[in-house]
């Protein structure tokens, strides 16, 4: 059985910066309230007419492929994680495939929200382990801002979510490279309605109607307290699960890259694990929560800053809508 490794990483964030001060002009909020509850100072929202999920993911993918040292034509499969696809159908994988000129290769879309990138990474890992594929493009990309309720009623979630894309090239590891050690995936649908967006829904007699618009069911809904309480427990559990599965200790982690859900959650997990600041990468302060894109964007930034060295032990962990949660332990 083969091993897989991340051979290249890339990201794209829109140029439009949305500050807390700007949000305070369109809803009843302020900088101190947002920073205290989320840690976010600013985030990026897409530029209409310029940015799409497809265009952002293409930019991130091209960066990842270039850094991998591969030719684009060597990519033989795509796994695309998003809950905000450009079209209701088809999925975004085929749209990215078309943009990259990779017609004929398979493209798989998954909808696992904040855990989406790790789920996608795990799927790609299994394909490479079995020898089915050699180089897989794994993508997480979202445009969340167009689905946010930017009124006073929706401010608790509107100040958190943002837009962006990240991509990784997962390739068959060279002889002697340990690559991805394990991935761990979990879900609990009992809490699905704590963080969800119900409309448009295929189970309605008419998917889009004046009644749907009036109801606001197309806006993201989040029970922040419930999400926080479950997240701090599941994050710690799934990180420890990955360490235990590989006989590793928390002290051996060189870099923890958590999903950027809330800085308070990341800080709690860091404290619980006893990790110093230099071993945890956070960028939510500047980029907000980009759902499936947070981990690959953070990995790409960490790579650019020289924080990832060959052989480093890296832990990825995520929690989000579903509820779903996941982790991956790998050598860079």
N, C-alpha and C positions, 0 to 999 in steps of 0.2 A: 504493500500500500504506500502511496506517495504522501508527502507532506506539502502543505501550501504555505506561502509567505506573502506578506504585502511587499510588492516590489516597487510600487510607485504610488504617490498620494497627491491629490490636488484639490483646490477649492475655488469657489467664486462667491463673492457677496455683492449685492447691488450697491451702486454709488450713493444712493439716497439715504442720508443719515436722519433718523428720527430721534430727537432728543426728548428727555423727560419734560423739558420746558415747553417743547412744542405740544406734547400731549396735554399739558395743563391748559392749553388754549382751546382744546376741543372737547374736553371732559373735565369733570370735577376731580382733579388729582393734583399732585405736586411732586417735585423731585424727591423730597425727603420721604414721602409716603412710599414711593416706588422703590427707592434704594433700600429702605428698611425691610420691606417685604420680599424683595426679589434680588437685590444686588445689582440691578440693571441701571446703567446711566444713559445708554443709547442703544439703538438697534437699527438694522437695515430693512427697509421696505422696497419692494421692486419698483422699477420705473415703468409705468404703463407705456406700451408701444415699443419698449426696448427689451425688457426682461421677460422671459417665459421660463417655466420649469425646464423646458427642452434646451433653451439657449444657455441657461445657467449651468445645467448639467453637462452640456457640451464643452463649455469653457473649463469646468473642473476636470472632466475626463481627459481633455487634451493635455492639461497640465500633468495629470497623473501618468498618462501614457508616456509623455516626454521624459518625466523623471524616472520611469521604469527602464528606459533604454530600449524599449520594444518599438516595433513599427505598429501602427494602428491596425494593419491587416492581420497581425498576430493575435488579436483579440478574438476568441472563438465563442464567447457567450456573454450575456449581460444580465445582471440581476439588479433591478431598479426598485428602490424603496421610496414611496411617496404616498401621502394621503391627499395631495392637492394636484393631481394630474392636470395637464393642459386640456384634455378632453375627458368627457364622461366615459367614452370608449373610443378608440382602443387605449391601452395603457401607454405610459410614457417610454417604456423600454424600446418599442418599435420606432417611436419618434426620434429617440437618440440614435438608434441604430441607423436610421436613414440619414441623419445629419453627419454621422461619422463615416458614411459610405461602407457600412458593414452588412449590406444586404445578404440575406441567406443564413446568417447565424441566429441562434435562438435568443429570445429576450423574455425574461420572466419578471412580472411586476408583483410586488407584495405590499400589503397595506397594514403594517404593524406599527404605525405612528412613531412615537419616540424611540421604541426599541427596533425600528425597522432596519437600521443599518447593521446592527449586530445579527439580526435574523438573516439578512441578506448575506452577510459575511459567512455565517454558518452554512447556509445553503451552498454557496460557492466553494467553501472548504470541502464539503462532502463530494461535490462533483470532481474536484481536483484529486482528492484522496483516492477515488475509485478509478482514476485515469480517464474519465469521460471527456474532460476538458483540461487544457494546459494553462491558458491565460484568460481570466474572467474579469470583466469590468463590473465593479460593485459600486452602486451609486445611491446616495441619499440626497433628495432635493425637495424643497418646499417653497410655495408662495402661500403664506398663512395670512398675510395682512388683509387680503381681499375678503376673508371670511370672518373678520373680527367685528364684533359689535362695539363701535367706537363711541357709544353713548355712556352716560354715567352708569347705567345698569350693567354694561359689559366691561367696565374698566378693569376689573380684577384680572381678566384674561387678556384684554387688549394691550395692556402695558407689557406683557410678557413675550408674546409670540412674534416671530420675525421671519425673514426670507433669506434663502441662500442655498448653496449646493456644494456637496463634497463627493469625491470619487476616489476609489482605490483600485489599483491593478493587483489582483491576487493571482499569483503564478505558482507553478510547481517549484518547490524549494530545491536548491542545489544540494548535492550530497553533503551531509554533515550539518546542514542548517536545520534547526529545530522548528522554525516557523510557528504556525498556529498550534498550540498545545491542546486546547479544548475550547468548546463553546457550550453555553448552558442557556436553554430557552424555557420560559415559563409563562403561564397566563392564568387569569382568574376572571371569567366573564361575569361573575356575580356583581362586579363593580363597573360594568360597561357604561352605565349612565352617570357615573361620577365625572367623566370627561368624554364628551361626545358631540357630534353634530348630526342631527336626525334627518335633515332635509337637504336636497331633494331626496325622497325615498321611493324606491320602486314598489313598495307595498301600499302606497296611496293610489287611489283610483286615477288621479291625475297628479303627475309628479310635481308640476309647477303650476300654481294657481294663485289668485289674489289672496286666498285664505292662508296659503303657505307664507307668502310675503308678510302678511299682517301678523302672523303668529311668531315670526322671527326664528322659526325652526332651522333655518339655514345658517344661523350663527353658531359658533362654537360655544358650548356650555361647559363650565368647569366648577366642581366643588373643591376649591383650593385646599380646605382643611383636610378633607378626606384623602386627596392626592398626596399631600405632604406626609400625613401619618403613615400611609401605606408605603410611600417611597423610601422613607428612611429605614424602614424594616427590610424591605425587599432588596434595596441596594446593598446593604451590609450582608445579607444572606447570600446573594448571588456572587458577590466578590469572594466571600469565604469559600463558597462551593467550588469556584474555579481554583483557588489556592489549594484546597484539600485534595481535589482531583489529581493534582500534579505534584503533591508533596512539597509545596512551596509555602513559605511564610510571608506575612505581610512586609517584613523587613527586606525581603528580596525584590519587591516591586521597585523598578526604576522610574516608572511613570504610570500614574493612574489618570485615565481620561474618562471622566464620567459624562453621561449625557447632561447637557446644560439646561436643566429643568428650572433650577432656582439656586442661587448662590448659597442660600441658607442650607439647602439639602446637601450640596457638595461640601460645605464647611463642616456639617455634622458628620458626614461619612469620613472626611479627612481626620477629624478629631477622634472618632471611634477607632479608626485604624492606627492612629498615632503617626501619621505620615507628615513629614515636613513640607512646607510650601513648595519647595523645588521639585517634589515628587507628585504634585497634583496640578494638572493643567486646566485652567478655567478661562473662558473668554466671554461668558454670558454678560459681563459688565459692558462690553462693547457691541455685542452682536445679538443679544437676546436669545430666545429659545427657538431654534430653527427646526425642531422636531427631528426627523430622520437625518437631517444634514449636520447636526451639531457635532457628532463624534468625528466624521471625516474632516470637517472644517478645522476642528481643534487639532487633530493629528497633523494636518497639512501645515498649520501655523507652527506647531511644535517642531516639525521637521525643518521649516524655514529658519527657526531660531536656534537650530543646532542642539535641541534638547533630546533628540533621538539618535543614539549611537548603535552601530551594528551589534546585535546580540543582546541589547537591553531587554529586560523583562517588562512588558507593557500589559496593563490590565484595562479593558474597556468594560463599561457597565452602563445600563440604561433601564429606565422605568417610565411607563407612560400609559396612554389610553388603552383600555381593554379589560382590565388592567393587563399589561404585558411587561415582563422584565427579562433581562438577559445579560450575560457577561461573556467575555472572551479573554483568554490569556495567551499571549504570544511573545515570541522573540522577534525583535525588529531586525 
